[in-house]
Amino acid sequence: RPVKLELTREEQFIATSTRHPMRITVKAGADKDGKLTALQLDVLSNTGAYGNHASPVLLHACAESIGVYSCPNKKVDAVAAYTNTVPSGAFRGYGLPQALLAVEAAIDELAKALGISPYEFRRRNIIKPGDPMLSPPGSGYTDVLYGSYGLDQCLDQVERAMQAETPKTELSADWLIGDGIALTMIDTVPPDGHIADARISLHEDGGFELTVGTAEFGNGTSTVHRQIAAAALATTVDRIHLKQSDTAHGGHDTGAYGSTGTFVAGRATQAAAENLANDLRIFASTITKTDPETCALENDAVVCGKQRVSFARLAEMARAQGQALAASGTSTGTPRSVAFNVQGFRIAVNKGTGEIRILKSVHAADAGRVANPMQCRGQIEGGVAQSLGATLYEEMVIDEDGRVVNPKFRDYHLPSFADIPRTEVFFADTVDSLGPMGAKSMSESPYNPVAAALGNALADATGIRFTAVPFKPDRLWPLLHEKFGS
């Protein structure tokens, strides 16, 4: 019989996995021209009582946080330690937000020491198409390719937006103003670590039934999959009926995680739709007695020369002949492309209380050809909002025995809508050669640079480098009081 598991709020805190807490030390060097000469990471990760995702999270965090920079000398020492705390596991960003907080802080400090703007310093050192991406021995990262490249555009877009005039906010002399940015790249799941199947068939009414194994989590994949199929079949989205995450009808899908909904399941959908489109051309050519090469799909029909056969007519004739017009597609997620994201903040910090107000939030993303700009913009805004929760408010307090002290929302502060600023979102103008219809993944990546960018803005405003999130007033106040007094 079906079983439903319902956890209490306290059980949600202790029986589900958390993000990996990390202690990170970064060493970075550059020459007088502002070119990086060395990057070194020393990482200690708390994997909790069980080694859930310990190694792959470390690999992802270390490889991609410094892999986005071109540097001749890189070294990583990383260890995951068992402790008596709640087990750590897979969480949005998969280790990158923790590593970026440290790496992007070091990049900013180095730029400041050299007297170079944070934007220009990054421009001189980010990877470019053709540059090797970090591939530690045995990592399997050899299948990560530049499907498209828009990181330079993202930097330019954020810089222009941050330089644009901001509506004036009346603030007293107690408030300090600072700007900060951070950038990141991210790929999808490990090589051949994900399999997605899709199947699509022609209905009697000339519409289509698309079956995919992946699930919709509010990220818009159900719409995007229909858009991909509709584009390949020269029809409209309303003509695509979607069945998803139904084990009785769909093929296999490893799961809706690892930024695979569009990039992997979308590729399977595109393959299935293109296979069916080819079958429709061939079937129409037999009816019209023409060369399949002369047939093309157009406005819910196949046009062969001067003859036009509607999809509904094709379905009717196929049924009469005992034929089913259906096709399948599969994707393993290999090879993989990388998405790029840049976040910028302007903040005000009250030196007397430690309160932070976000005056401006800007995010630019290289998402390839964006299938649904409104949904993708919402995905990015949601990623920034969720990350701000971890950056400014959320803190799981653990006692000496490894117990969670605050497993209630009255003690664990989640941001409300009023706490979240408006984020300006920009897209780089790229078309990815590996993704479905030129699209890239954009599920986890918006989350990743947020804490690092806000940390850099905090340092710019106060002249103090705060090294641990969340940046709560009670954590900031002692150092602010020491520097600025009461």
VOMARMI-675412 format. One record per residue (C-alpha): x, y, z; residue in one letter. Coordinates in Angstrom, 2 decimals, always signed. Layout:
N
[[X,Y,Z],'A'];
...
END
This chain:
486
[[+0.00,+0.00,+0.00],'R'];
[[+1.11,+3.61,-0.46],'P'];
[[+3.02,+4.96,+2.51],'V'];
[[+3.26,+8.59,+3.57],'K'];
[[+6.08,+9.76,+5.82],'L'];
[[+5.45,+13.01,+7.66],'E'];
[[+8.19,+14.52,+9.82],'L'];
[[+7.70,+16.88,+12.72],'T'];
[[+9.51,+20.21,+12.51],'R'];
[[+12.19,+18.98,+14.92],'E'];
[[+12.65,+15.79,+12.89],'E'];
[[+13.08,+17.88,+9.75],'Q'];
[[+16.10,+19.52,+11.39],'F'];
[[+17.73,+16.33,+12.68],'I'];
[[+16.59,+13.56,+10.32],'A'];
[[+17.40,+15.26,+7.02],'T'];
[[+20.84,+16.23,+5.79],'S'];
[[+22.30,+19.74,+5.98],'T'];
[[+24.84,+21.70,+3.97],'R'];
[[+28.47,+20.78,+4.74],'H'];
[[+30.03,+23.26,+7.19],'P'];
[[+33.58,+24.04,+6.01],'M'];
[[+36.67,+25.74,+7.34],'R'];
[[+38.63,+27.10,+4.39],'I'];
[[+42.01,+28.80,+4.06],'T'];
[[+42.95,+30.43,+0.76],'V'];
[[+46.36,+31.60,-0.38],'K'];
[[+46.57,+33.61,-3.60],'A'];
[[+49.40,+35.34,-5.41],'G'];
[[+49.64,+37.64,-8.42],'A'];
[[+52.32,+39.56,-10.29],'D'];
[[+52.48,+43.35,-10.54],'K'];
[[+50.37,+43.26,-13.71],'D'];
[[+47.50,+41.66,-11.85],'G'];
[[+47.85,+38.14,-13.26],'K'];
[[+47.34,+35.28,-10.84],'L'];
[[+50.44,+33.20,-10.19],'T'];
[[+49.16,+30.80,-7.51],'A'];
[[+45.94,+29.64,-5.85],'L'];
[[+45.92,+27.29,-2.89],'Q'];
[[+42.96,+25.87,-0.96],'L'];
[[+43.02,+24.10,+2.40],'D'];
[[+39.56,+22.75,+3.23],'V'];
[[+38.18,+20.88,+6.23],'L'];
[[+34.59,+19.74,+5.69],'S'];
[[+32.25,+18.48,+8.41],'N'];
[[+30.35,+15.56,+6.93],'T'];
[[+28.54,+14.78,+10.18],'G'];
[[+27.87,+11.30,+11.51],'A'];
[[+27.80,+9.70,+8.05],'Y'];
[[+29.83,+10.31,+4.89],'G'];
[[+26.84,+11.35,+2.80],'N'];
[[+28.25,+13.03,-0.34],'H'];
[[+31.46,+13.92,+1.52],'A'];
[[+33.94,+13.37,-1.32],'S'];
[[+31.93,+14.64,-4.31],'P'];
[[+30.91,+17.81,-2.46],'V'];
[[+34.58,+18.51,-1.72],'L'];
[[+35.53,+17.86,-5.33],'L'];
[[+32.81,+20.14,-6.65],'H'];
[[+33.58,+22.89,-4.15],'A'];
[[+37.32,+22.91,-4.72],'C'];
[[+37.50,+22.22,-8.45],'A'];
[[+35.01,+24.81,-9.65],'E'];
[[+35.69,+27.59,-7.16],'S'];
[[+39.25,+27.98,-8.45],'I'];
[[+38.68,+26.35,-11.85],'G'];
[[+36.98,+29.53,-13.06],'V'];
[[+40.33,+31.36,-12.79],'Y'];
[[+43.28,+30.85,-15.12],'S'];
[[+46.35,+30.33,-12.99],'C'];
[[+49.56,+28.33,-13.64],'P'];
[[+49.89,+26.99,-10.09],'N'];
[[+46.99,+25.51,-8.15],'K'];
[[+47.01,+23.31,-5.09],'K'];
[[+44.15,+21.82,-3.08],'V'];
[[+44.29,+19.98,+0.24],'D'];
[[+40.81,+18.87,+1.28],'A'];
[[+39.59,+16.57,+4.05],'V'];
[[+36.08,+15.53,+5.09],'A'];
[[+35.81,+14.67,+8.78],'A'];
[[+33.25,+12.55,+10.60],'Y'];
[[+31.70,+14.27,+13.63],'T'];
[[+28.77,+13.68,+15.99],'N'];
[[+26.56,+16.26,+14.26],'T'];
[[+23.62,+15.94,+11.85],'V'];
[[+24.85,+14.27,+8.63],'P'];
[[+25.68,+16.71,+5.84],'S'];
[[+24.54,+15.96,+2.31],'G'];
[[+23.54,+17.38,-1.05],'A'];
[[+22.25,+20.94,-0.85],'F'];
[[+21.74,+23.58,-3.54],'R'];
[[+25.19,+24.58,-4.81],'G'];
[[+26.82,+21.31,-3.71],'Y'];
[[+29.74,+22.84,-1.79],'G'];
[[+30.41,+25.80,-4.07],'L'];
[[+28.83,+28.57,-1.91],'P'];
[[+31.12,+27.68,+1.00],'Q'];
[[+34.26,+27.64,-1.12],'A'];
[[+33.33,+30.80,-3.03],'L'];
[[+32.93,+32.78,+0.19],'L'];
[[+36.64,+32.22,+0.82],'A'];
[[+38.01,+32.24,-2.73],'V'];
[[+36.17,+35.38,-3.86],'E'];
[[+37.23,+37.15,-0.66],'A'];
[[+40.87,+36.35,-1.45],'A'];
[[+40.43,+37.57,-5.03],'I'];
[[+39.01,+40.87,-3.74],'D'];
[[+41.79,+41.30,-1.16],'E'];
[[+44.43,+40.66,-3.82],'L'];
[[+42.83,+43.16,-6.20],'A'];
[[+42.74,+45.75,-3.42],'K'];
[[+46.42,+45.17,-2.58],'A'];
[[+47.33,+45.73,-6.24],'L'];
[[+45.13,+48.79,-6.60],'G'];
[[+43.02,+47.17,-9.33],'I'];
[[+39.23,+47.26,-9.42],'S'];
[[+37.54,+43.96,-8.54],'P'];
[[+35.96,+43.85,-12.00],'Y'];
[[+39.20,+44.46,-13.89],'E'];
[[+41.17,+42.02,-11.75],'F'];
[[+38.66,+39.29,-12.49],'R'];
[[+38.66,+40.13,-16.21],'R'];
[[+42.42,+39.61,-16.32],'R'];
[[+42.18,+36.21,-14.66],'N'];
[[+38.94,+34.43,-15.58],'I'];
[[+39.16,+31.44,-17.90],'I'];
[[+38.52,+32.00,-21.59],'K'];
[[+37.36,+29.55,-24.27],'P'];
[[+40.24,+27.18,-24.95],'G'];
[[+41.71,+27.48,-21.46],'D'];
[[+41.83,+24.19,-19.55],'P'];
[[+39.43,+23.81,-16.66],'M'];
[[+40.73,+22.27,-13.46],'L'];
[[+40.69,+18.48,-13.72],'S'];
[[+42.16,+16.77,-10.65],'P'];
[[+43.47,+13.24,-11.34],'P'];
[[+40.62,+10.76,-11.28],'G'];
[[+37.95,+13.46,-11.13],'S'];
[[+36.33,+12.58,-14.44],'G'];
[[+36.16,+16.26,-15.32],'Y'];
[[+37.48,+15.67,-18.84],'T'];
[[+33.93,+15.81,-20.27],'D'];
[[+33.30,+19.40,-19.11],'V'];
[[+33.39,+21.64,-22.18],'L'];
[[+32.69,+25.23,-23.16],'Y'];
[[+29.30,+24.78,-24.78],'G'];
[[+29.13,+28.55,-24.83],'S'];
[[+30.94,+31.35,-23.04],'Y'];
[[+29.35,+34.46,-21.59],'G'];
[[+31.25,+35.11,-18.36],'L'];
[[+32.82,+38.27,-19.77],'D'];
[[+29.38,+39.57,-20.75],'Q'];
[[+28.06,+38.82,-17.25],'C'];
[[+30.87,+40.83,-15.65],'L'];
[[+30.18,+43.76,-17.97],'D'];
[[+26.44,+43.63,-17.32],'Q'];
[[+26.83,+43.66,-13.54],'V'];
[[+29.42,+46.44,-13.63],'E'];
[[+27.19,+48.65,-15.79],'R'];
[[+24.17,+48.01,-13.60],'A'];
[[+26.10,+48.69,-10.40],'M'];
[[+27.44,+51.95,-11.84],'Q'];
[[+23.97,+53.11,-12.82],'A'];
[[+22.42,+55.68,-10.53],'E'];
[[+20.64,+54.18,-7.54],'T'];
[[+17.57,+55.90,-6.05],'P'];
[[+18.80,+57.89,-3.08],'K'];
[[+18.11,+56.45,+0.35],'T'];
[[+18.13,+58.78,+3.33],'E'];
[[+20.68,+57.34,+5.75],'L'];
[[+22.35,+58.85,+8.78],'S'];
[[+26.10,+59.05,+9.33],'A'];
[[+25.88,+55.75,+11.23],'D'];
[[+25.48,+53.88,+7.95],'W'];
[[+28.45,+52.69,+5.88],'L'];
[[+28.00,+51.97,+2.14],'I'];
[[+29.87,+49.27,+0.21],'G'];
[[+29.79,+47.38,-3.09],'D'];
[[+30.76,+43.77,-3.71],'G'];
[[+30.74,+41.21,-6.51],'I'];
[[+31.48,+37.52,-6.91],'A'];
[[+31.43,+35.13,-9.84],'L'];
[[+31.07,+31.42,-10.33],'T'];
[[+30.80,+28.62,-12.85],'M'];
[[+28.99,+25.33,-12.40],'I'];
[[+28.47,+22.15,-14.41],'D'];
[[+25.78,+19.52,-13.99],'T'];
[[+25.99,+16.04,-12.45],'V'];
[[+29.13,+13.85,-12.67],'P'];
[[+29.98,+12.27,-16.05],'P'];
[[+27.43,+9.60,-16.94],'D'];
[[+25.99,+10.15,-13.47],'G'];
[[+22.49,+10.81,-14.73],'H'];
[[+20.19,+9.08,-17.20],'I'];
[[+16.95,+10.58,-18.51],'A'];
[[+14.46,+8.98,-20.88],'D'];
[[+11.64,+10.67,-22.76],'A'];
[[+8.93,+9.37,-25.08],'R'];
[[+6.56,+11.28,-27.32],'I'];
[[+3.66,+10.06,-29.44],'S'];
[[+1.21,+11.59,-31.92],'L'];
[[-2.43,+11.77,-30.78],'H'];
[[-5.46,+11.29,-33.00],'E'];
[[-6.29,+14.99,-32.76],'D'];
[[-2.86,+15.97,-34.07],'G'];
[[-1.52,+16.84,-30.63],'G'];
[[+1.26,+15.01,-28.81],'F'];
[[+1.76,+13.18,-25.54],'E'];
[[+5.18,+13.72,-23.96],'L'];
[[+6.26,+11.43,-21.13],'T'];
[[+9.31,+12.28,-19.02],'V'];
[[+10.59,+10.67,-15.85],'G'];
[[+11.84,+13.83,-14.16],'T'];
[[+9.72,+15.79,-11.69],'A'];
[[+8.65,+19.43,-11.49],'E'];
[[+9.83,+21.17,-8.30],'F'];
[[+8.63,+24.64,-9.15],'G'];
[[+11.64,+25.34,-11.37],'N'];
[[+9.63,+25.41,-14.58],'G'];
[[+10.86,+22.23,-16.26],'T'];
[[+7.35,+21.08,-17.13],'S'];
[[+6.90,+24.21,-19.26],'T'];
[[+10.38,+24.08,-20.76],'V'];
[[+10.06,+20.41,-21.77],'H'];
[[+6.84,+21.21,-23.61],'R'];
[[+8.53,+24.19,-25.28],'Q'];
[[+11.44,+22.02,-26.43],'I'];
[[+9.11,+19.38,-27.87],'A'];
[[+6.90,+21.99,-29.53],'A'];
[[+9.87,+23.68,-31.19],'A'];
[[+11.17,+20.39,-32.60],'A'];
[[+7.73,+19.40,-33.90],'L'];
[[+6.67,+22.77,-35.35],'A'];
[[+3.64,+23.00,-33.11],'T'];
[[+2.52,+25.08,-30.14],'T'];
[[+3.02,+24.37,-26.45],'V'];
[[-0.70,+23.88,-25.84],'D'];
[[-0.58,+20.91,-28.26],'R'];
[[+1.89,+19.05,-26.02],'I'];
[[+0.26,+17.02,-23.23],'H'];
[[+2.82,+16.23,-20.53],'L'];
[[+3.05,+13.20,-18.26],'K'];
[[+5.92,+13.40,-15.80],'Q'];
[[+7.43,+11.42,-12.91],'S'];
[[+4.95,+8.59,-13.44],'D'];
[[+6.68,+5.23,-13.07],'T'];
[[+3.72,+3.46,-14.66],'A'];
[[+4.21,+5.24,-17.98],'H'];
[[+7.54,+7.05,-18.17],'G'];
[[+11.02,+5.82,-18.85],'G'];
[[+13.87,+5.99,-16.39],'H'];
[[+15.11,+9.22,-14.83],'D'];
[[+17.80,+9.26,-12.17],'T'];
[[+16.12,+12.17,-10.40],'G'];
[[+15.42,+15.89,-10.46],'A'];
[[+18.68,+17.06,-8.94],'Y'];
[[+22.13,+18.24,-9.99],'G'];
[[+20.77,+20.94,-12.34],'S'];
[[+19.60,+18.26,-14.79],'T'];
[[+15.95,+19.13,-15.41],'G'];
[[+16.59,+21.21,-18.53],'T'];
[[+20.08,+20.14,-19.52],'F'];
[[+19.70,+16.34,-19.27],'V'];
[[+15.96,+15.59,-19.33],'A'];
[[+15.58,+18.44,-21.83],'G'];
[[+18.10,+16.81,-24.15],'R'];
[[+16.20,+13.52,-23.88],'A'];
[[+13.01,+15.39,-24.74],'T'];
[[+14.65,+17.08,-27.72],'Q'];
[[+16.03,+13.75,-28.96],'A'];
[[+12.61,+12.08,-28.70],'A'];
[[+10.86,+14.96,-30.46],'A'];
[[+13.44,+15.14,-33.25],'E'];
[[+13.23,+11.36,-33.75],'N'];
[[+9.45,+11.61,-34.04],'L'];
[[+9.75,+14.59,-36.40],'A'];
[[+11.93,+12.47,-38.68],'N'];
[[+9.40,+9.61,-38.53],'D'];
[[+6.61,+12.03,-39.45],'L'];
[[+8.55,+13.27,-42.48],'R'];
[[+9.17,+9.71,-43.66],'I'];
[[+5.53,+8.68,-43.13],'F'];
[[+4.26,+11.79,-44.91],'A'];
[[+6.59,+11.11,-47.84],'S'];
[[+5.08,+7.64,-48.30],'T'];
[[+1.61,+9.18,-48.40],'I'];
[[+2.55,+11.95,-50.81],'T'];
[[+4.95,+9.74,-52.76],'K'];
[[+7.76,+12.28,-52.43],'T'];
[[+11.36,+12.27,-51.25],'D'];
[[+11.54,+12.57,-47.42],'P'];
[[+14.29,+15.15,-47.91],'E'];
[[+11.73,+17.48,-49.48],'T'];
[[+9.37,+17.22,-46.50],'C'];
[[+9.41,+19.66,-43.59],'A'];
[[+7.31,+20.18,-40.47],'L'];
[[+5.35,+23.42,-40.49],'E'];
[[+2.39,+24.67,-38.42],'N'];
[[+1.00,+21.31,-37.23],'D'];
[[+1.57,+19.62,-40.57],'A'];
[[+4.20,+18.06,-42.81],'V'];
[[+4.70,+19.93,-46.07],'V'];
[[+6.13,+17.88,-48.95],'C'];
[[+6.59,+20.17,-51.91],'G'];
[[+3.14,+21.59,-52.65],'K'];
[[+1.33,+18.94,-50.63],'Q'];
[[+0.40,+19.53,-46.98],'R'];
[[-0.60,+16.71,-44.63],'V'];
[[-1.84,+17.72,-41.18],'S'];
[[-0.66,+15.90,-38.08],'F'];
[[-4.26,+14.81,-37.42],'A'];
[[-4.44,+13.27,-40.92],'R'];
[[-1.11,+11.49,-40.35],'L'];
[[-2.43,+10.06,-37.07],'A'];
[[-5.61,+8.88,-38.79],'E'];
[[-3.72,+7.15,-41.61],'M'];
[[-1.22,+5.58,-39.21],'A'];
[[-4.05,+4.14,-37.13],'R'];
[[-5.69,+2.73,-40.27],'A'];
[[-2.42,+0.97,-41.09],'Q'];
[[-1.97,-0.31,-37.52],'G'];
[[+1.02,+1.94,-37.01],'Q'];
[[+1.94,+3.97,-33.93],'A'];
[[+3.80,+7.20,-34.52],'L'];
[[+5.97,+7.48,-31.43],'A'];
[[+9.64,+7.89,-30.60],'A'];
[[+11.99,+7.87,-27.63],'S'];
[[+15.08,+9.76,-26.59],'G'];
[[+17.76,+9.31,-23.94],'T'];
[[+20.45,+11.54,-22.47],'S'];
[[+23.24,+10.76,-20.02],'T'];
[[+24.31,+14.34,-19.38],'G'];
[[+27.68,+13.77,-21.05],'T'];
[[+29.41,+15.84,-22.33],'P'];
[[+28.62,+18.68,-19.94],'R'];
[[+28.66,+22.42,-20.36],'S'];
[[+29.21,+25.08,-17.69],'V'];
[[+26.96,+27.96,-16.70],'A'];
[[+28.37,+31.25,-15.45],'F'];
[[+26.89,+33.66,-12.90],'N'];
[[+27.94,+37.02,-11.48],'V'];
[[+26.27,+38.67,-8.47],'Q'];
[[+26.66,+42.28,-7.36],'G'];
[[+25.44,+44.02,-4.19],'F'];
[[+25.39,+47.53,-2.78],'R'];
[[+24.68,+47.45,+0.93],'I'];
[[+24.45,+49.76,+3.92],'A'];
[[+25.78,+48.63,+7.30],'V'];
[[+24.89,+50.35,+10.55],'N'];
[[+28.17,+50.60,+12.44],'K'];
[[+26.32,+51.00,+15.73],'G'];
[[+24.02,+47.98,+15.46],'T'];
[[+25.39,+45.69,+12.74],'G'];
[[+22.16,+45.86,+10.74],'E'];
[[+22.56,+45.29,+6.99],'I'];
[[+20.29,+46.80,+4.34],'R'];
[[+20.59,+45.78,+0.70],'I'];
[[+20.35,+48.87,-1.49],'L'];
[[+20.97,+47.16,-4.82],'K'];
[[+21.10,+43.55,-6.04],'S'];
[[+22.20,+42.67,-9.57],'V'];
[[+22.65,+39.22,-11.11],'H'];
[[+23.87,+38.25,-14.59],'A'];
[[+23.74,+34.70,-15.92],'A'];
[[+25.07,+32.84,-18.93],'D'];
[[+22.19,+30.41,-19.32],'A'];
[[+22.69,+29.86,-23.03],'G'];
[[+19.57,+30.46,-25.11],'R'];
[[+16.93,+31.03,-22.46],'V'];
[[+13.85,+28.98,-23.33],'A'];
[[+11.54,+30.86,-20.97],'N'];
[[+12.98,+34.20,-19.80],'P'];
[[+10.24,+34.89,-17.25],'M'];
[[+10.63,+31.52,-15.56],'Q'];
[[+14.42,+31.64,-15.69],'C'];
[[+14.38,+35.12,-14.17],'R'];
[[+12.17,+33.76,-11.40],'G'];
[[+14.57,+30.87,-10.89],'Q'];
[[+17.45,+33.32,-10.45],'I'];
[[+15.48,+35.61,-8.14],'E'];
[[+14.54,+32.57,-6.06],'G'];
[[+18.14,+31.38,-5.89],'G'];
[[+19.29,+34.80,-4.69],'V'];
[[+16.49,+34.90,-2.10],'A'];
[[+17.27,+31.44,-0.75],'Q'];
[[+20.96,+32.23,-0.57],'S'];
[[+20.29,+35.49,+1.27],'L'];
[[+18.53,+33.42,+3.91],'G'];
[[+21.71,+31.44,+4.53],'A'];
[[+23.87,+34.56,+4.21],'T'];
[[+22.02,+36.85,+6.61],'L'];
[[+19.64,+34.87,+8.81],'Y'];
[[+19.69,+31.08,+8.99],'E'];
[[+21.90,+29.41,+11.57],'E'];
[[+21.60,+25.89,+12.93],'M'];
[[+23.05,+25.99,+16.45],'V'];
[[+24.77,+22.79,+17.61],'I'];
[[+25.71,+22.09,+21.23],'D'];
[[+28.80,+20.24,+22.46],'E'];
[[+27.01,+16.89,+22.20],'D'];
[[+26.08,+17.45,+18.55],'G'];
[[+22.42,+18.23,+19.25],'R'];
[[+20.48,+20.86,+17.34],'V'];
[[+19.59,+23.59,+19.84],'V'];
[[+17.11,+25.52,+17.67],'N'];
[[+14.95,+23.03,+15.70],'P'];
[[+11.98,+25.43,+15.52],'K'];
[[+11.25,+28.27,+13.13],'F'];
[[+10.76,+30.67,+16.04],'R'];
[[+14.49,+30.24,+16.75],'D'];
[[+15.66,+29.56,+13.20],'Y'];
[[+15.09,+32.74,+11.20],'H'];
[[+13.87,+32.22,+7.65],'L'];
[[+13.64,+35.37,+5.52],'P'];
[[+10.19,+36.68,+4.70],'S'];
[[+9.18,+38.40,+1.48],'F'];
[[+9.82,+41.77,+3.12],'A'];
[[+13.44,+40.77,+3.81],'D'];
[[+14.26,+40.09,+0.15],'I'];
[[+15.31,+42.92,-2.18],'P'];
[[+14.42,+43.25,-5.83],'R'];
[[+17.17,+41.72,-7.96],'T'];
[[+17.89,+43.04,-11.45],'E'];
[[+18.50,+40.04,-13.72],'V'];
[[+20.48,+40.07,-16.97],'F'];
[[+21.25,+37.28,-19.45],'F'];
[[+24.37,+36.88,-21.56],'A'];
[[+23.72,+36.52,-25.28],'D'];
[[+24.98,+32.98,-25.93],'T'];
[[+23.79,+29.74,-27.52],'V'];
[[+25.11,+26.57,-25.92],'D'];
[[+26.28,+23.90,-28.36],'S'];
[[+25.62,+21.07,-25.89],'L'];
[[+22.31,+21.97,-24.27],'G'];
[[+18.78,+21.44,-25.61],'P'];
[[+17.90,+24.19,-28.07],'M'];
[[+21.04,+26.01,-26.93],'G'];
[[+20.03,+26.19,-23.24],'A'];
[[+22.16,+25.58,-20.14],'K'];
[[+21.31,+24.50,-16.62],'S'];
[[+20.30,+27.29,-14.25],'M'];
[[+18.94,+25.55,-11.15],'S'];
[[+21.70,+25.70,-8.55],'E'];
[[+24.06,+28.31,-9.96],'S'];
[[+22.19,+31.51,-8.97],'P'];
[[+22.55,+30.54,-5.31],'Y'];
[[+26.31,+30.20,-5.35],'N'];
[[+27.89,+33.69,-5.60],'P'];
[[+25.46,+35.48,-3.27],'V'];
[[+27.19,+35.06,+0.11],'A'];
[[+30.59,+35.81,-1.43],'A'];
[[+29.35,+39.00,-3.11],'A'];
[[+27.65,+40.22,+0.04],'L'];
[[+30.76,+39.40,+2.08],'G'];
[[+32.83,+41.50,-0.31],'N'];
[[+30.34,+44.37,-0.05],'A'];
[[+30.51,+44.12,+3.74],'L'];
[[+34.31,+44.33,+3.65],'A'];
[[+34.14,+47.28,+1.25],'D'];
[[+31.74,+49.14,+3.54],'A'];
[[+33.45,+48.49,+6.87],'T'];
[[+37.07,+47.71,+6.05],'G'];
[[+36.62,+44.52,+8.08],'I'];
[[+36.73,+41.04,+6.54],'R'];
[[+34.02,+38.93,+8.16],'F'];
[[+34.72,+35.26,+7.45],'T'];
[[+31.68,+33.31,+8.63],'A'];
[[+28.02,+33.32,+7.64],'V'];
[[+25.39,+34.22,+8.55],'P'];
[[+26.32,+37.91,+8.74],'F'];
[[+23.98,+38.55,+11.67],'K'];
[[+24.13,+41.80,+13.68],'P'];
[[+25.26,+40.05,+16.86],'D'];
[[+28.21,+38.58,+14.95],'R'];
[[+29.14,+41.86,+13.27],'L'];
[[+28.72,+44.20,+16.22],'W'];
[[+31.82,+43.26,+18.30],'P'];
[[+34.27,+44.02,+15.48],'L'];
[[+32.31,+47.08,+14.39],'L'];
[[+32.29,+48.36,+17.97],'H'];
[[+36.01,+47.71,+18.30],'E'];
[[+36.76,+49.72,+15.16],'K'];
[[+34.16,+52.50,+15.27],'F'];
[[+33.20,+52.69,+18.94],'G'];
[[+29.69,+53.25,+20.24],'S'];
END
